[in-house]
Structure formats: C-alpha cells, structure tokens
Amino acid sequence: MTAYFIPNRIRPTGEQLDLQTATQPVVLGEANAGAAKTTTLALRIAESIARKVDPARILALAFTPEARDVLRQRLQDIGVPWETVAQVDILTIEELAMRSLAQLEGGEVKLTLQPRRLKAHVWSAIDTVAERYVGRYDTLDLRKSDIAVSAFLDALLRLKAGMKLASDYYGEDDPVEAAELAGVPLTDWLVAQAYESARLDGEERAVFRTAFDPTYDLARSLQRSPDCAGVFPRYRVVVCDELHDMNEASFLIVEALIRATGAFFTGVGDKHQVIHDQLGASHAFLDFRFKQAFPALRAYPLTTTYRHGPHLTMAIAQLMDNNASSGVAEHTEIRQLHYDGAADCARQVVAAIKQWKDDKYRLEDCAVLMRDRHQSVAIENALIGANIAYRTPVMKGYMQREEILFLRGVLAIALADFQAVKSYEVRTAIVEALAVFSGMEAADGFEKVKYDLAKEPQLLVGFFQGHLGGDALAGSGTAFADVMRYLLAVPADSPAGDVLREVAARMDLAAVAKRVYVNPHEASVVTRSVQGFIDTAGESGLGLAAFWQKINAAEVFATRKRDKNFVFLDIVADVKGKEFGHVIMPWLEQGEFPDPAMPPKTERNLFYVGVSRTRQRLTLISPAQPERRSVYLRQMQIAAVAPKADHALRQIEDTAVVDGVQRTYLTARYEDREEVRQLGAQYDPVRKKWFIQSGQDTAPFRRWLN
C-alpha cells in the first residue's frame, strides 16, 4: 500500500513501509536489535495522522521514561511538527495506570518513593508475620536489615509483575504450597500478604503506593472488574514499544485497552532481548499471548539493523540463528583481546579505551559492559590508576556495595580511623553493613544508633566492642567477636591483603553471603566481589594504613561528578535500549559469561544485548587459553562470516543512494492554498505544508520556495 507520510532524512525499508501502512486491527513488529523499532512506530503514528486520525486520539506506550522520550523525539526527527507531537498521548504504562486510577478513584495518585518510609511499611509487615506465624513454621527468616528489606521489595515486585499475589488463585489454606507455586520463599510470601493487606484497605483502595503499584493495581482492578476498562479514552490508534519488556500485569492492561477502545494496535519487540524474566518478562507475549488474545493478528518482520554494519550483524545472526541484515554501509570493527588473570584483563580494558581516545573519538561514547558487578573491582581500580574517569549509571561502584562496605568497616575498626570516610552517607552504610554481616541484625533502636555512629565516627570501635561482650570481647564466641579480637591486635603496617584474607576465613564470608543474600546467584556474586577486593589489597603490596588511605582517595576520584571525558561502566542487563560508539566486553570466559547457574537462554540473550549495543567498534576480551573462552565467541563465527560480510558491505555501498528530496515543501500560506493546488501542489496533513514531488517543474512555485 502506498504511504501517505514521507519522512525526513530517512528512506524507509520495505519492511518498515509494510508495517507503516498495515491495515489489520492488531499488528506486531518482530524485530532484531537496532532495527529501528522506535522509528518504525513513529512512522506508524505519522501515517495515521496523515490519514486524518486526530493526534489527540493516538496513544503511544513505552515501559520506561527514557523510551517514552526517545519515541517523542523520533516523531520530530522524521518530520512531525512538535505542535502535533504535543497532542499525541505518549506515556509509560505506569503513567497510563496512574491516570486511569486517578479517574477511577476520584483523586490524584501519589507515590511513596522514600526508602525510609517503605522500610517502615516492610518492618510492620514483618512484625505482623512474626506475631501470626513464629512457632508454626521453622523456616521463617524475619530479618530487618536494609539488605533484607531490599531483597523483599525485589521479591514483591516479581510477584506483582507476574500477578501471582491473588489469593483466589493460590488459595489461603496452605501458605507453603502457595509460596512454592508463586516461586518465592515462604517468608517473602507471608510478608507480601501482610504488606498488601496493610497497603489496601477493606474497600480494596490503596492506602499508599510505590513504583509499579499503579500498574499492578490497575491490572488487578481490570482482572476483577472488567468494566473498569471504560475509564480509557476512546483512542483510535495505540502503539507500544519494547514488547520484550512486557509482563503479565502490563499485558492485562494493554489487552483491556485494545478491547475497550477498539483501537488499531501496533506493538514492536525483539524476543531475543527478553532478559528480565525474573520480573515476569517473557517471549511468550510476542510468541503467542497476543496471538491467543487476537487471532486475526498480523506479524511483520523488522530484520534490517541500522546500528552496525554487516560484519557484526552477520556474527550476531550466527549466534542467535536469526535472519538479521544490515543497512549500514560501514565496517563495524570486532576486535578480540586476550588476558592472563584479572589484572591483565583490566589492563586490556584500559588499553582499548586509550586506543579509542587516540583514534579521536569521545570517551563518553565508550562503554565497558560486564556480566556481573563483581567483575568491576579490578576494572575500576585500573581506570582509577590510569586516571580515566567513569560513571556507573545504574550499578553501584564497588566501594559502595554492601560486602565491600563491610570490609571497609573492618579496616576502620583495625585502624580506629572511621573519620577517614568523609561522606556521612557512606559511614551510615558501613555501620549497616557491619551489623548485617556480623549477625547483629537491625533490632529496635538500631536505626538511631546507626546515624549517631555516622555523626560521631570515633564511637565505632567502642560500640561494636560493647555489643560483643565488653571491652575485652571475652564473653562472646561469635565469629565476628573473634574477628574483632584479631583486628584490635593487628599492627597498622600488616599487609592489607593478608589481614582481609584472615578476616574472610574467620568469618567464612561465603557462608555469610548465603545467609544475607537468599538468592544463590546474588550470594555467588557477593562472594566473588569480596575475593576481588582481597586480591586488590594483596596485589597492592600495601600495609593496612596505606591501603586504607588509597581506597578512600580512590572513592573520591570515582564519585566526582563529570560532564565529559568519562566512560560508562555497567552490567549488560542495565543498558538495554541504549547504544554506544564503542562497547568493550571483558571477562568472556566459561563460568563468567555464560554463568552456569543461570538459564542458558537468558544468558545468550544477555550476551546478544551486550554485543548489539555498539555502532562502530566492539572489543571482546577473553582468556588467552582458547578452551576457557566463552562459548559465544565460537558461536559468532567472526572470522568465518568476514568474507560474506565484506561482500554484503560492498553491495550496500554500491546500491546506496544519497537520500534525495522526494518532496519539496513550499512556504505557501493558508490564503495561497487554492492557487498552489491548481498549480499541482499537494498538501501534507502531518506537517501542515504544501509540497511538490521530485521531478516536478519548480518554476511555477518559485515564490514559495526557500
């Protein structure tokens, strides 16, 4: 079908045009990474406007504020005036839920986002469970530390995303069975039930809400009372980006929206980018849930990527066994480096960054992407040593993580020098970590003590002495008491690596991590992070006092705010939807990436997300021993596809045509409309301008040309 809308600066592919002009009521775009999903949705919206759909009756949905803003920008990029874009409803699903709940409930929906207030609600739920169930179940773990609260909130989010809290589905008679069916520990299930009972009053109205609660509450209302869908405006067109992030709660909302409004729906996603399965995301929505709900659905492929050239595209196609192709007439470099040990891997990262800078590229267009956060310890130290600034947008830098905060607290006790930590917030976090890892859970009154110690750091040693059996610590047989006795006797010039290694052994920190972090994968990451920090101390060759000074100075460097001349450092899972000029992926070895403890399909998808973030250069860093290298490197067949990629690149270069101006827009005013129409001009209802086609004689229109 002929398109009514012709975009600026781009020439849509046949696949994009098919989706842009599709006439089926429900349409899905099944895309590859970099296949211009968001741009294609923008074309779909612009086409609807060109076909006389009121912009105010168009809804565009995304899952994150960043994706929402990108979609708004893409509409302007392809030539839709900002005045028209402003009329389109462009919302996250959470924002749609908040707006809908406000109408259903007759008042503004407000969110409680402050961690301290949420913590109080969780503590109250824990107390309720303790009153009701302690003595009935021996497996309850009712800790109140910040780490435990954070872990519970993560579990609650998973339950809500998957709509797994409904008691009418799981039953109330056997909480053990219900927790097993929901896939969470019994403690989390019981605390979640108590928490939700307090959050919702007897009339099923929320007393308070935090992030994702609006989405969950609206989905829950629609599930129980389908008539609630009458709250949705009468949209004629609805589009939704990044369907691979969809979970059960958001699907229920989108399905109800389509049915209630009768709107034409278009959604796009990449089933290979499903990496948030712990939060309910699943390829099932793209594969069959939409098709089950809407049997007349039509799926269109979006296989051509515009992010990187054929060499990387074909290697990714081998990895993922898909039919991706490239529309980029550039050779995206794939460089492979090899290392012997952690320090060498970090040095290779620094070398790759320096080469990027020497090649006259911006540092802030370079990203180091890792499988897990424990891998950053050696890399952060190497970056600091090379005076290369970095940002960790989502992931915490290693010196702010709980397990390293505990070891920093150990050093502060050994040296009686807590004052050296300049940040009040960091001192507070160190006290919390010491209490959690030592087994002194956050009992009543500890919150105030924690802040008091942060304000008066000289009291730290005395506090922990007092709570472990007096000044001599003679009355306590706990592992941490043993560590305290050791620390108070160790000389300040003792080798830092030896001291920390001894502390880890006496504490059995691997076992402590399993106690503190219920999730086995998280406990494993923490254990490896601790080992990385101990290795750093040992490799430094410094005594306790000198190492203490070094890491505090390093923290100042790492946390300094910078607007330019920095690289990004993050884990792959946190950069989906982003792209960079240069992506560096270290630690590509068996046992690290893929992680054998995680589902193979999720691991492969994660690697795919990582390598597909780059535009110009991809640097893959793996062990020097071939047998230790990640299986994904072999599956990409980088060398084998190179000749075919060379040929494809030449074809793209040979057939590339500079995008000529298909339309010449005129400056004709409203009062000129009849004259220009009679001369053969046509009207573009999206841009609200008159135009002539390429090849049309321009002479009659000279006075309306720029």
Secondary structure, DSSP 8 states (H G I E B T S, - for coil): ---S---SS----HHHHHHHT--SSEEEEEE-TTS-HHHHHHHHHHHHHHTT--GGGEEEEESSHHHHHHHHHHHHHTT--HHHHTTSEEEEHHHHHHHHHHHHHTS-------HHHHHHHHHHHHHHHHHHHBTTBTT-----SHHHHHHHHHHHHHHHHTT---HHHH-SS-HHHHHHHHTS-HHHHHHHHHHHHHHB-TTS-BS---TTHHHHHHHHHHHH-GGGGGGS---SEEEES-GGG--HHHHHHHHHHHHHH--EEEEEE-GGG---GGGT--THIIIIIHHHH-TT-EEEEE-EESSS-HHHHHHHHHHHT---EE---S--EEEEEEESSHHHHHHHHHHHHHHHHHTT--GGGEEEEESSGGGHHHHHHHHHHTT-EEE-SSS--GGGSHHHHHHHHHHHHHHT-GGG---HHHHHHHHHHHHHHHT----TTHHHHHHHHHHSGGGHHHHHHHTTTSTT-TT--SHHHHHHHHHHHS-TTSBHHHHHHHHHHHHTHHHHHHHH--SHHHHHHHHHHHHHHHHHHHHHT-BHHHHHHHHHHHHHHHT---SSSEEEEEEGGG-TT--EEEEEE---BTTTSS-TTS-HHHHHHHHHHHHTTEEEEEEEEEESSGGGB-HHHHHHTHHHHHHHHHHHHHHHHHH------SEEE----GGGHHHHHHTT-EEETTTTEEEEETTS--GGGGGG--
